[in-house]
Amino acid sequence: MSDCSRDELMTVAAARLLWDGCVCFVGIGLPGTACNLARLTHAPRLVLIYESGTIGARPAVLPLSIGDGELAATATCVVPLPDIFSDYLQAGRVDVGFLGAAQIDRHGHLNTTVIGPYDHPQVRLPGAGGAPEIAAHARQLFVVMKATPRSFVPALDFHTSAGSPRAVITDFGILRPQPGSGELALAALFPGATVAEARAAVGWPLLVPDTMETVPLPSSHELRTLRELQARTAEAHRRPVALPVQE
């Protein structure tokens, strides 16, 4: 498909990293979109775990937060939040952690806490949540986020999570850690993206290998499924919520 956007390329590339039957601890936002696209296309037995305690969630629309009722309503089971971390994540039962962040550095460490000094921040972000544990205990870590010099930085404003991602999916292509140093290097470009664009979007001197992967364009099935999911989500979130009132 030649009429897809960069956001769609990024989401499809992230979804393709997941495999059928894997257990994935998923974040809200871009990670959740990618994981649910994978579930609706090539990985129907993908097990999605959300921090609120839902296991095996199969949402028809993308959740607004980890507390969205769509997750509990479609989950195989719901367990207490501490059990998610102790009995699943820390017990080694999670194959993939899929996260986003406000900032990432050249070694894949993440910041979701503050922009600027911690005591007097320019922006106070949602905070760590479960990201530190997910980054530390999932067997593999993937990160998906749009790249700008403000988000891909040489030094984090706050070190929230010690990352070691297998891949960082951006809107220009894919970064992977270098053997030995662990520094993120350009591994693949999306069709239409350039090395110059990638270097301009990253706040450190980006390593570019002599050979890179080729990222296939989304198939018509992937693109149609993604757009239908986003359309269902937009329509559902426009509907007013009727709260029961007890007389």
FIDREN-429368 format. One record per residue (C-alpha): y negated, z, x; residue number from 1; residue in three letters. Coordinates in Angstrom, 2 decimals. Example, Ala and Ser with C-alpha at 12.3 -4.5 7.8 and 13.67 -1.06 7.14 Angstrom:
<<4.50; 7.80; 12.30>; 1; "ALA">
<<1.06; 7.14; 13.67>; 2; "SER">
***
This chain:
<<0.00; 0.00; 0.00>; 1; "MET">
<<-3.32; -1.08; 1.54>; 2; "SER">
<<-5.63; 0.50; -1.05>; 3; "ASP">
<<-4.94; 4.14; -0.17>; 4; "CYS">
<<-7.55; 6.58; 1.09>; 5; "SER">
<<-7.42; 8.66; 4.25>; 6; "ARG">
<<-6.78; 11.76; 2.14>; 7; "ASP">
<<-3.76; 10.04; 0.63>; 8; "GLU">
<<-2.51; 8.93; 4.04>; 9; "LEU">
<<-2.81; 12.52; 5.28>; 10; "MET">
<<-1.02; 14.00; 2.26>; 11; "THR">
<<1.84; 11.52; 2.38>; 12; "VAL">
<<2.29; 11.96; 6.15>; 13; "ALA">
<<2.43; 15.73; 5.68>; 14; "ALA">
<<4.93; 15.44; 2.82>; 15; "ALA">
<<7.24; 13.29; 4.94>; 16; "ARG">
<<7.70; 16.12; 7.44>; 17; "LEU">
<<9.74; 18.05; 4.88>; 18; "LEU">
<<13.38; 17.40; 4.14>; 19; "TRP">
<<15.59; 17.84; 1.11>; 20; "ASP">
<<16.93; 21.37; 0.78>; 21; "GLY">
<<14.57; 23.04; 3.24>; 22; "CYS">
<<12.91; 26.36; 2.39>; 23; "VAL">
<<9.14; 26.13; 2.70>; 24; "CYS">
<<6.54; 28.90; 2.56>; 25; "PHE">
<<3.54; 27.00; 1.27>; 26; "VAL">
<<-0.20; 27.59; 1.19>; 27; "GLY">
<<-2.63; 26.56; -1.55>; 28; "ILE">
<<-4.72; 23.40; -1.19>; 29; "GLY">
<<-3.68; 20.50; 1.02>; 30; "LEU">
<<-0.38; 22.14; 2.08>; 31; "PRO">
<<0.58; 22.69; -1.55>; 32; "GLY">
<<-0.25; 19.10; -2.48>; 33; "THR">
<<1.89; 17.77; 0.36>; 34; "ALA">
<<4.83; 20.06; -0.41>; 35; "CYS">
<<4.85; 19.24; -4.11>; 36; "ASN">
<<4.62; 15.53; -3.34>; 37; "LEU">
<<7.70; 15.88; -1.14>; 38; "ALA">
<<9.53; 17.70; -3.96>; 39; "ARG">
<<8.66; 14.93; -6.41>; 40; "LEU">
<<9.74; 12.11; -4.08>; 41; "THR">
<<12.29; 12.38; -1.28>; 42; "HIS">
<<13.06; 16.12; -1.33>; 43; "ALA">
<<13.98; 17.17; -4.90>; 44; "PRO">
<<15.90; 20.25; -3.66>; 45; "ARG">
<<12.95; 21.54; -1.61>; 46; "LEU">
<<12.61; 25.30; -2.17>; 47; "VAL">
<<8.97; 26.33; -2.43>; 48; "LEU">
<<8.04; 29.97; -1.79>; 49; "ILE">
<<4.55; 31.22; -2.57>; 50; "TYR">
<<3.07; 34.48; -1.31>; 51; "GLU">
<<2.82; 35.94; -4.82>; 52; "SER">
<<6.63; 36.28; -4.91>; 53; "GLY">
<<7.70; 33.06; -6.62>; 54; "THR">
<<10.83; 31.43; -5.22>; 55; "ILE">
<<11.88; 27.91; -6.11>; 56; "GLY">
<<8.66; 27.12; -7.99>; 57; "ALA">
<<8.55; 23.63; -9.50>; 58; "ARG">
<<5.00; 23.32; -10.84>; 59; "PRO">
<<4.13; 20.33; -13.00>; 60; "ALA">
<<0.51; 20.62; -11.81>; 61; "VAL">
<<-0.96; 21.97; -8.59>; 62; "LEU">
<<-1.70; 25.70; -8.82>; 63; "PRO">
<<-5.24; 27.01; -8.49>; 64; "LEU">
<<-4.05; 30.01; -6.48>; 65; "SER">
<<-0.88; 31.87; -5.54>; 66; "ILE">
<<-1.38; 33.87; -8.75>; 67; "GLY">
<<-1.40; 30.80; -11.01>; 68; "ASP">
<<0.95; 31.35; -13.95>; 69; "GLY">
<<2.36; 27.84; -13.45>; 70; "GLU">
<<4.23; 29.15; -10.41>; 71; "LEU">
<<5.89; 32.10; -12.14>; 72; "ALA">
<<6.68; 30.01; -15.23>; 73; "ALA">
<<8.54; 27.37; -13.19>; 74; "THR">
<<10.13; 29.55; -10.48>; 75; "ALA">
<<13.83; 30.24; -10.11>; 76; "THR">
<<12.95; 33.90; -9.67>; 77; "CYS">
<<10.00; 36.16; -8.92>; 78; "VAL">
<<10.36; 39.05; -6.49>; 79; "VAL">
<<7.92; 41.76; -5.32>; 80; "PRO">
<<5.46; 40.55; -2.70>; 81; "LEU">
<<6.76; 42.89; 0.06>; 82; "PRO">
<<10.27; 41.45; -0.45>; 83; "ASP">
<<8.99; 37.92; 0.18>; 84; "ILE">
<<7.95; 38.98; 3.66>; 85; "PHE">
<<10.72; 41.42; 4.59>; 86; "SER">
<<13.76; 39.80; 2.93>; 87; "ASP">
<<12.86; 36.12; 3.27>; 88; "TYR">
<<10.22; 35.41; 5.91>; 89; "LEU">
<<10.93; 38.12; 8.48>; 90; "GLN">
<<14.66; 37.80; 7.84>; 91; "ALA">
<<14.56; 34.20; 9.11>; 92; "GLY">
<<15.27; 32.50; 5.78>; 93; "ARG">
<<12.18; 30.26; 5.82>; 94; "VAL">
<<12.59; 26.87; 7.50>; 95; "ASP">
<<8.96; 25.74; 7.34>; 96; "VAL">
<<5.58; 27.39; 7.00>; 97; "GLY">
<<2.90; 24.96; 5.81>; 98; "PHE">
<<-0.68; 26.17; 6.31>; 99; "LEU">
<<-4.30; 25.11; 6.31>; 100; "GLY">
<<-7.24; 26.84; 8.01>; 101; "ALA">
<<-10.99; 26.84; 8.49>; 102; "ALA">
<<-10.67; 26.49; 12.27>; 103; "GLN">
<<-7.94; 25.50; 14.70>; 104; "ILE">
<<-8.09; 25.46; 18.51>; 105; "ASP">
<<-6.41; 23.20; 21.05>; 106; "ARG">
<<-3.25; 25.34; 21.06>; 107; "HIS">
<<-2.88; 25.50; 17.30>; 108; "GLY">
<<-4.19; 29.04; 16.76>; 109; "HIS">
<<-5.85; 29.47; 13.37>; 110; "LEU">
<<-8.94; 31.16; 11.92>; 111; "ASN">
<<-9.20; 31.97; 8.22>; 112; "THR">
<<-11.36; 35.11; 8.58>; 113; "THR">
<<-15.00; 34.41; 9.52>; 114; "VAL">
<<-17.31; 31.72; 10.85>; 115; "ILE">
<<-19.64; 33.27; 13.39>; 116; "GLY">
<<-19.50; 36.82; 14.82>; 117; "PRO">
<<-17.14; 39.12; 12.94>; 118; "TYR">
<<-19.78; 41.85; 12.43>; 119; "ASP">
<<-22.47; 39.43; 11.23>; 120; "HIS">
<<-20.69; 36.25; 10.13>; 121; "PRO">
<<-22.36; 33.11; 8.88>; 122; "GLN">
<<-19.47; 32.72; 6.41>; 123; "VAL">
<<-16.82; 35.25; 5.42>; 124; "ARG">
<<-13.60; 33.43; 4.58>; 125; "LEU">
<<-10.68; 34.55; 2.36>; 126; "PRO">
<<-8.98; 36.24; 5.31>; 127; "GLY">
<<-5.51; 36.30; 6.78>; 128; "ALA">
<<-3.34; 36.71; 3.71>; 129; "GLY">
<<0.20; 35.95; 4.76>; 130; "GLY">
<<-0.77; 33.35; 7.38>; 131; "ALA">
<<-0.11; 35.53; 10.49>; 132; "PRO">
<<3.40; 36.38; 9.31>; 133; "GLU">
<<4.12; 32.80; 8.24>; 134; "ILE">
<<2.97; 31.45; 11.61>; 135; "ALA">
<<5.03; 34.05; 13.46>; 136; "ALA">
<<8.29; 34.03; 11.50>; 137; "HIS">
<<8.85; 30.60; 9.94>; 138; "ALA">
<<11.27; 28.52; 12.01>; 139; "ARG">
<<8.75; 25.68; 12.11>; 140; "GLN">
<<5.03; 25.64; 11.43>; 141; "LEU">
<<3.04; 22.65; 10.15>; 142; "PHE">
<<-0.72; 22.62; 9.64>; 143; "VAL">
<<-2.67; 20.13; 7.52>; 144; "VAL">
<<-6.47; 20.01; 7.56>; 145; "MET">
<<-9.35; 17.56; 7.78>; 146; "LYS">
<<-10.75; 17.20; 11.29>; 147; "ALA">
<<-14.36; 17.75; 12.31>; 148; "THR">
<<-15.81; 19.30; 15.49>; 149; "PRO">
<<-16.66; 22.35; 13.34>; 150; "ARG">
<<-13.03; 22.89; 12.33>; 151; "SER">
<<-11.19; 21.66; 15.47>; 152; "PHE">
<<-12.89; 23.89; 18.00>; 153; "VAL">
<<-12.43; 24.76; 21.70>; 154; "PRO">
<<-12.61; 28.50; 20.85>; 155; "ALA">
<<-12.05; 30.21; 17.51>; 156; "LEU">
<<-14.74; 32.44; 16.03>; 157; "ASP">
<<-11.92; 34.82; 15.03>; 158; "PHE">
<<-8.25; 34.68; 15.93>; 159; "HIS">
<<-6.42; 35.17; 12.62>; 160; "THR">
<<-3.00; 33.64; 13.33>; 161; "SER">
<<-1.19; 32.83; 16.54>; 162; "ALA">
<<-0.04; 29.32; 15.82>; 163; "GLY">
<<2.50; 27.11; 17.53>; 164; "SER">
<<2.65; 24.21; 15.06>; 165; "PRO">
<<5.17; 21.42; 15.48>; 166; "ARG">
<<2.56; 19.08; 14.00>; 167; "ALA">
<<-1.05; 19.14; 12.82>; 168; "VAL">
<<-1.75; 16.46; 10.22>; 169; "ILE">
<<-5.38; 15.36; 10.07>; 170; "THR">
<<-7.29; 12.62; 8.28>; 171; "ASP">
<<-7.11; 10.36; 11.35>; 172; "PHE">
<<-3.52; 10.95; 12.40>; 173; "GLY">
<<-1.08; 13.52; 13.75>; 174; "ILE">
<<-1.39; 15.94; 16.69>; 175; "LEU">
<<1.63; 17.47; 18.41>; 176; "ARG">
<<1.89; 20.09; 21.17>; 177; "PRO">
<<2.43; 18.94; 24.74>; 178; "GLN">
<<5.60; 20.20; 26.45>; 179; "PRO">
<<4.83; 23.13; 28.71>; 180; "GLY">
<<1.15; 23.71; 27.94>; 181; "SER">
<<1.43; 23.58; 24.15>; 182; "GLY">
<<-1.96; 21.85; 23.98>; 183; "GLU">
<<-2.33; 19.60; 20.94>; 184; "LEU">
<<-2.41; 15.92; 21.83>; 185; "ALA">
<<-2.76; 12.79; 19.74>; 186; "LEU">
<<0.72; 11.65; 18.69>; 187; "ALA">
<<0.00; 9.12; 15.94>; 188; "ALA">
<<-2.91; 7.28; 14.34>; 189; "LEU">
<<-3.16; 6.22; 10.74>; 190; "PHE">
<<-3.72; 2.54; 10.03>; 191; "PRO">
<<-7.40; 1.79; 10.51>; 192; "GLY">
<<-8.10; 4.91; 12.62>; 193; "ALA">
<<-9.06; 4.66; 16.28>; 194; "THR">
<<-8.71; 6.81; 19.38>; 195; "VAL">
<<-12.51; 7.02; 19.58>; 196; "ALA">
<<-12.64; 8.39; 16.04>; 197; "GLU">
<<-9.97; 10.96; 16.82>; 198; "ALA">
<<-11.79; 12.14; 19.95>; 199; "ARG">
<<-15.08; 12.38; 18.06>; 200; "ALA">
<<-13.47; 14.57; 15.37>; 201; "ALA">
<<-12.07; 17.13; 17.81>; 202; "VAL">
<<-14.17; 19.68; 19.70>; 203; "GLY">
<<-12.20; 19.54; 22.94>; 204; "TRP">
<<-11.23; 16.66; 25.29>; 205; "PRO">
<<-8.32; 15.29; 23.29>; 206; "LEU">
<<-5.27; 14.21; 25.24>; 207; "LEU">
<<-4.09; 10.70; 24.37>; 208; "VAL">
<<-0.63; 9.61; 25.59>; 209; "PRO">
<<0.19; 6.08; 26.67>; 210; "ASP">
<<2.48; 5.57; 23.67>; 211; "THR">
<<2.03; 6.86; 20.12>; 212; "MET">
<<4.04; 6.96; 16.93>; 213; "GLU">
<<3.46; 4.46; 14.17>; 214; "THR">
<<2.65; 5.97; 10.77>; 215; "VAL">
<<3.90; 3.74; 7.96>; 216; "PRO">
<<1.63; 3.24; 4.98>; 217; "LEU">
<<2.57; 5.13; 1.81>; 218; "PRO">
<<5.08; 3.39; -0.40>; 219; "SER">
<<4.09; 2.44; -3.92>; 220; "SER">
<<6.33; 5.27; -5.20>; 221; "HIS">
<<4.70; 7.89; -2.96>; 222; "GLU">
<<1.20; 6.79; -3.84>; 223; "LEU">
<<1.87; 6.55; -7.57>; 224; "ARG">
<<3.54; 9.97; -7.61>; 225; "THR">
<<0.65; 11.57; -5.72>; 226; "LEU">
<<-1.98; 10.07; -8.00>; 227; "ARG">
<<-0.09; 11.06; -11.13>; 228; "GLU">
<<0.25; 14.63; -9.83>; 229; "LEU">
<<-3.48; 14.82; -9.11>; 230; "GLN">
<<-4.36; 13.31; -12.50>; 231; "ALA">
<<-2.11; 15.82; -14.33>; 232; "ARG">
<<-3.68; 18.64; -12.36>; 233; "THR">
<<-7.24; 17.54; -13.12>; 234; "ALA">
<<-6.45; 17.19; -16.82>; 235; "GLU">
<<-4.74; 20.60; -16.98>; 236; "ALA">
<<-7.60; 22.34; -15.21>; 237; "HIS">
<<-10.11; 20.84; -17.64>; 238; "ARG">
<<-8.37; 22.37; -20.64>; 239; "ARG">
<<-9.89; 25.66; -21.87>; 240; "PRO">
<<-7.72; 28.72; -21.56>; 241; "VAL">
<<-7.21; 30.61; -24.81>; 242; "ALA">
<<-6.87; 34.33; -24.15>; 243; "LEU">
<<-5.01; 36.34; -26.78>; 244; "PRO">
<<-7.29; 38.80; -28.57>; 245; "VAL">
<<-5.73; 41.80; -30.26>; 246; "GLN">
<<-7.35; 42.64; -33.58>; 247; "GLU">
***
